[in-house]
Amino acid sequence: QQKYFDFTPSKFVWISSFDLADTSYLKNFLKFYLPKALNQSSLIDDYKAIFSSTFENLNIKNFPKHIAFDEVVRNSFLHQLMISMHSKTDLIFTSTSAAFFETPQNKFLIFPQTTLCHFYLIRNPHSLYQRYKDSFQNSQEALNELNDTNEKQNDFNFVVEENRQNWGSNAKSWTNKNVQSTFRGKVIKYEDLLNNSEDILNEVVYHLKQSGADIDVRFDLIEDFVKNNPISEIKLDHHSHNELKMVQGALDQSVMDEYDYN
């Protein structure tokens, strides 16, 4: 209920993307900018890391070390409420590659009561395929990564499963207009971040301010960060017709059309 929205002492600012690596530039900017311009206390880290450190410190008897996805569906609000109450900070900036979900029982991945706002970084899936192909040196492994079928390694004491799904499902879940409206979301095309870094980071700060963060707009800091932190694009190779056809299966055509990725 709306009257209880201020109950949580900390609010989450979610930074999500299909590939967690694509959240790094924005998180590095926030680590640079917030200590100088945010008039509130804050924490910045990946959600898996925050989850693990929180429940390790809480030391709850018989609390499971591995949170399977069905448990995430049932108790994501409880987990985030406990993290919020334990963090002792005003804002928790946290990144995730999970797809947004909503169940008929009004269970969500994130909740309006605990969320200040949200950013989704969307990147051309052909660039991601190239990244994975360069990394794995194997086109099938690259395709598996785009479809989220590769096995993931976890290095945390407490592991919470993130249901990422394939690129198309992930992108469609977060760019949904209702999700954007409910969680004060802002979609950022990674290509815009590459080509107009200052403008996009200005928009990020304004979005935080308009969402209720007590933050100063410092153009000098943004200019300084962009000047000292160049960002580079992935160079695309020529892909065969069969490769392009296989990649197409991981995509959502409506998202491809909307963000001009065809």
N, C-alpha and C positions, 0 to 999 in steps of 0.2 A: 504494500500500500504506500501511496505517495508520502503520507505523514511520517513514515519510518525511514525515508531515504537518507536522512542525515544521521542515522544511528551508527553507521560504520565510521570509525575514526579516520581511516585511510581510504582514499579512492584510487582505483586503478586507471592508468592510462595505457591502453593496449596498443601494441605495435605489432601487427601481424603481416605475414607474407608466406607464400608457398615455400620459399627457400629462406631459412632463417638468416643466411648470410646477407640477404638483401636488406635486412633491418640494421645492419652494422653501422652504415654511414649515419643514419638518423640517430641511433643510440650514441655514437661517438660525439655527434653534435650536441646532444642533450647533456652528456657528461661534461662537455666544455662550457656550455651556455648556462645551465641551471644554477651552478654555484655562484654565478655572477649576476643573475637576473631574476631568479625565482625567490620570492619572499616567503617560501614555505619549505619545510624539510622534505627530502625526497630520497628514493631508492631506485636504482636502475639496474636491471639484470634480466636474463631469460627467465621465463615462468618456471621451467623445470628446476633451475638453480634455486630460485626463491622458495619454491615448494619444498624442495629437499632440505634446505637449511632451516626453514621454519619448523617443520615437523621433527627434525633432528633436535632442535633446541627445546621444543615443547616436551619431547620425551614421553609421549602418551603410551601408557601400557597397552600392549596388544594391537597397537596401530599398525596396519599392514605396510610392509616395505615396498610393495608393488601395487599401485592403484590401477587396476584394469579399466578399460574404457567404460564398461557398464557401471562401474563404481563412480567414474567421473560424471556420467550422465545423472546418476542419482544424487550425488553430493557435491557438485562443483560449487554451488552457492555456499555450502557449509565450509568447504576448503578455503574459498576466497575470503569469507568472513573471518575465519581464524587467522589467516595470513594478515588481513587488514588490522585486526585487533592486536596482533603480536608485533607488527612492524615498527610501531612507535614513530612513524613518519606520516606526513600529510598526504603525499602522493607516491604511488608505486608505479613506476614506468617499467612495463614488462613486455617482453616479446614472445610470440608463439607462432608456430607454423600450423597449428590445428585449424581445421575447417570449423566454421560456426555451425552449431546445430540447435534445433528446437524440437522438443517432443510434444505429443498431445497432452502430457501432464504438466505443461508449462515449465519444463526443465530446459535450461539453456547452457551453453558453454560459458557465457559471461552474463551478468545481470545489471539492469539499470541502477539498482540500489548501490552497487559497489563500483560502478564505472563512471569516471568523469568524462572521458571521451575515447575515441578510437581512431587509429590510423591503419590503413591497409596499403601496403606497397605492392603494386602489380607490375610484373615484368613480362616482356615478350617471351612466350614459352619456347620459341625457337632459339633465343639467346640462352635460356636455361638448358635446353637440350645440348647446345654447343658446350656449355660449361661442364655438364656431366660427361659428355663424350671425351672432352679433353682430360677430365679427371680420371675416368675409368679406363680410357683407351679402348672402349668397347661400345658399339652403338646399341646393343641389346641392354647392357647395364644402364646406359644413359636413358633409354626408353623406360626401363623398370623404375628408375628414379623419378621420372616425370609422372609415372603412374603410381608412385609410392608403394612399390612392391619389394624394394630392397630391404634387407634386414637392418635394423638400427641398433647402434651400440649405446648403452647407458652407463655413465660413470658416476651416478649419484647414489647416495645411501638410500634415499627414498625416490622411487621412480613413479612418475605419473604419465600414463599413456596419452599421447596426443593423436587424435584421429585426423590425419592430414588429408587423406583421399588424393585423387589425381588433381592435376593443375586446374582443369576446367571446373570441377566440383568445388575446389577450394576457393577459386576466384569468384565463382557465382555466389557462394554462400556469404561472402563478406561484402560484395558489391551490391547485394540486394538492397533495394531502396528502403524497405521497412527496417532492415538491420542498420543501415546508415542513419536513418532518422531516429530510431530508438536509442542508439548508443552514441549519438553526436559524432558520427563517423566521417572521415575524410579519406577519399581514395587518392593515392599519389602514384602516378605513372613513373616508374623508375627512369624511363627515358627523359621525362621532364626534369627529374632530379639531376640527371647527367648534364642536360643541356642548359638548364636555368636554375642552378643550385641555390643562388642567393634568393631568387623569387620564391622558390618552393619552401626554403627554410623560414623565410618571412611569413609565409602562409601557415606553416606549422606553429610558429609562436603566436600568431593571431588566433588560430583555432584553439589553442590552449587557453588563451586569455578569454575568448568568447565563451568557452565552455565552463569558466569559473576559476581557472588557476590564477593565483596572485603573482603574475609574471610581468616584468618590464619588457618592452620592445626595444631592443638595442641593435640598431642597424650596424653599428661599428663592430660589435662582436660577431655578427653573422658574416660580415665582409671579411673579418680577420680569419674566421674559421675556414671559409671557402678558399681563401687565398693560400692557406697553409695545408689544406687537405684536398688535393686534386683527386678526382674520381674518374675512373677509366671504364670504357665499354668493353664488352666481350666481342672479339673479332669472329665473325661468322664465316665458316667454310661453306663450300658448295655441297648441298645435301642431295643425295639421289632421290629419284621419284619414290622409290620404295620406302626410304627413310621418312620422307615427308608424309607419306600415306600412313605409316605406323604412328608417327607423332600425332596425327590428326585424331586418333582414337582417345588421346588423353585430354583433348581440348573441349571447350564449349563454344559453339559457333556464335551464340548471341553475345558472349563476352568478347570474343575475337572481333566481332563487328563493332561493338560499342567502343572498344579501346583501340581500334584501327590496327590490329595485329595480323591481318590477312596478308 
